[in-house]
Amino acid sequence: MIQVIVKKQNGNITGFHIEGHAGYADRGEDIVCSAISTLAINCANSIEEFTDDTFSEGMDEERGMVDFDLTGDISEQSQLLLKSMIFGIEN
């Protein structure tokens, strides 16, 4: 099972923690895990590329874990990118 924790503070999304495997298919062939990983990694890469916001991140492929935390001021652009990632995961 994939667990997604959205981190919030003062009404802003400050990060996310995703961990686990979907179990839809064998490891390395699971399209559900792949889709969620793609959304999370693209969100982090987009924040790095398109904003001046600072963050920390961690990954562990064995655990299927991606951890992302904004560490300074949080821009509206980062909020939109994070909301878009959450929207994609939920839908």
N, C-alpha and C positions, 0 to 999 in steps of 0.2 A: 504494500500500500504506500502511496506517495502522500506525505504530509506537507502541507504548505502553511507556514506561519507568516502572517503579514505583521510587521513591526510598526507601531504607530506611537506618536508622541505629540501632544498638543494639537490633535487634529490632522497632523501630517503623517504620511507614510515615510518611515525612516529606513526601511529595509525589509528583507525577507529571509526566511530560512526554509529551504526545500530539502526533504530527505526521504529516501526510500525508493522502492521499485514498484512499478504498476503490476507486474505479474501477468501482463497481457500476452507476452510471448517470452521465449528464451532470452536470457541476458545477451545483449548485443544486437538483438533483433526486435526489441520491444518498441513499437512506434509511439506508444503513449509516453514512455519515459523520454524518448527522443524529442517529442514535441514539447514537453514541459521544459526539458533542458535547453532546447533552442530558444524558447521564450525568455527564460531566465538569463541566459548568457547574452542574448541580444539586448535585453534591457540594460544589463550592466555595461556592455560595450557601447551602447547608445548614450548612456549617461556620461561615460568617459569621453566620447567623441564630440557630443553636441552641447555639453554644459561645462561649467567651471567647478562644479561640485566635487568635493573630495569624498572618498569612501574607502572602506576596507572590504576585502572579499576572501572567501576561502572555498575550496572545492575538495571533494573526496570521491573519486569515481567508484570505488568499491561500495561505499555507503549510498551512492546516488545523492550526494549532498552538495548543495550550493548555498553559501551563506553570504549575505550582502548587507552592509550597513553604511548609510550616509554618515559622514563624520563631522561635517561643518554646517554651514548655512545650506538650506534646502531650497532650490529654485523651483519655480512653477513648471519648468520644462521637465525636471526630474519627477515631479509629482505626476505629470501627464504620462511620462514613460512608464512609471511604476503602475499607475492605474490601468494603462493599456495592457501590461503584462498580466495583471490580475484578471482583467476582463477576458483575455485570451485563455487563461487557465480555467476560469469558471465556465466558459462557453465551449 
